[in-house]
Amino acid sequence: MADALYAPGLGYYAAGNIKLADTDSPASLAGDFVTAPQLTPVFAQTWARCVAEVLHACAGRTVLEFGAGTGALAADMLDALDAMGVAADYRIIEVSADLKAVQHARLARFGNRVQWLDRLPDTFVGCVVANEVLDAMPVTVFGFDANGALEEHGVAVDQNDRFVWSPRPASAALQAHLAGRLPAMPGYVSEINVLGEQWIAAMGRWLTRGAALLIDYGFPQSEYYHPQRAGGTLMAHLRHHAHADVLLHPGVQDITAHVDFTAMAQAAIDHDLDVIGYTSQSRFLMNAGLPAVLQAYDPTDVAAYARVMGPVQKLVSEAEMGELFKVLAIGRGIDTPLTAFGTRDRRHTL
C-alpha cells in the first residue's frame, strides 16, 4: 500500500494524475474523489471557529495542516480567521508534489503567511488540522485462518502476473499490536493502522501546547472490529467510484481504510496527550457554529442559497458524511472546553 500510494514517480500521490476533483474547475472533475472543503467554503468557515478557540486557548497563532489537498481548506480558513480578526500563520506538510504545486497557486495571495515544511517541527504551539489524512496512511491487513491463527495478508504475483493476496504467519510485532483488540475469529479479515498510531505518538513529542483536530471516516474499536464487519474496510477510489479490489490498477487508484479512533485516542494518551473531544462531523459543525455561519448567506437569493445548502446537507446528513465522519481532538495545555464538543461528545464510546 505504501508503494502503491507513495513510490516516487509511480505511487498514486507521487505521480501527476488528477486526484481531487475541484468543484471550482470543471476541467478537473475527472479526479477520483471530492473532500468536504471542496464542496463548500462553509466547511472551512465553521472549522475556523474551533481553530480560533484553540489558538486563543494555547496563546498560539499558527495552524499546521497535514495533506492540504487543493488548498481549499487553507484558503477558506485563512479568510474566515481574518474576518474574525484572528491573525494566523499557516504551515503545510504535503507529500504530493503535484498537489503542492496546486496549493502554491491557490494560496499565493497570502504571501509568506503560508509556508510548506519538509519535516515535522521540533516544537509546535497552535492548532493542527488533518482532514482525511489518517485514512490514506498505509495499513497492515490481517486475518485469522480456519483454526483462528493470526495471519498477515501480504501481496504476491500469480502465474498470470496479477497481484493476489498471500497470507503468511503474523510477525511477533503484529501479534503484539493486535493483542487485546479483538478475539480470534476464523475467516475474519481487517486492518490495523500502525503508522497512524506512530504519527500520533510523534505528535506527543512535538506538540508543545495546542490541539490537533483529526477528521476522517471511521468508528470506535468496538464497531471497527465488529464480527459483522468480517471483510475489513480497505477500499479503492477511482473516478468517483468506490470498490473493494485494492490490488487493481496500482498507482492509478486511491486506497484507503477507515480509522479506528479508539486506537488513535489510546496512542495519544500513551504519549501524554489529552483526548479533548470526539464526536460526529454533523455535531461538530453544529456545535462549532454552522447556523451562525449560514446567516451570512442570503436566503432570498434562492439559486445561490441552494448552491450553498446542498453541500451543507451532505456534510451534516446522517445518511451521508454527517455520521460516517468523526472528529477527534487531542492536545496538550488546553484547559478550557472547546465549543465544538459542547454537546454529544462521544469520548465514552472510545
Number of C-alpha atoms within 10 A of each C-alpha: 22 13 15 22 24 19 15 14 12 16 22 26 27 20 20 14 17 19 27 20 22 21 13 11 8 9 10 14 18 16 17 21 18 16 16 19 25 22 21 21 21 26 21 24 26 25 25 25 22 22 30 23 20 27 23 17 19 20 14 19 18 21 27 25 24 19 21 26 25 25 23 23 26 26 21 23 27 24 18 22 19 13 11 12 10 19 15 19 17 21 20 23 17 20 15 20 15 19 24 20 12 15 22 18 12 15 20 12 11 15 9 12 15 22 15 16 12 9 9 11 12 10 11 19 21 27 27 26 24 17 21 22 19 29 21 21 21 22 22 16 20 24 26 22 18 11 10 14 14 24 20 22 21 13 15 12 11 11 6 6 8 11 16 14 14 13 18 15 16 17 12 8 9 17 15 10 13 15 10 8 12 13 12 14 17 15 14 20 23 21 24 21 22 17 14 22 20 14 15 23 20 15 25 21 15 14 22 18 21 26 28 26 22 21 23 24 22 23 21 21 18 14 15 22 22 11 14 10 13 16 15 21 18 19 17 21 20 17 16 16 9 16 13 14 12 19 18 14 14 17 22 21 24 24 28 22 22 24 29 26 26 21 20 27 24 17 21 25 17 13 14 14 24 19 19 22 23 28 24 27 25 25 22 28 27 20 19 24 18 21 12 11 16 17 9 8 14 10 14 8 9 10 9 12 14 12 12 18 16 12 18 23 15 16 25 22 15 15 11 13 20 21 19 19 22 24 27 25 22 25 26 20 15 20 10 12 13 18 15 27 25 15 12 14 17 16 17 8 14 17
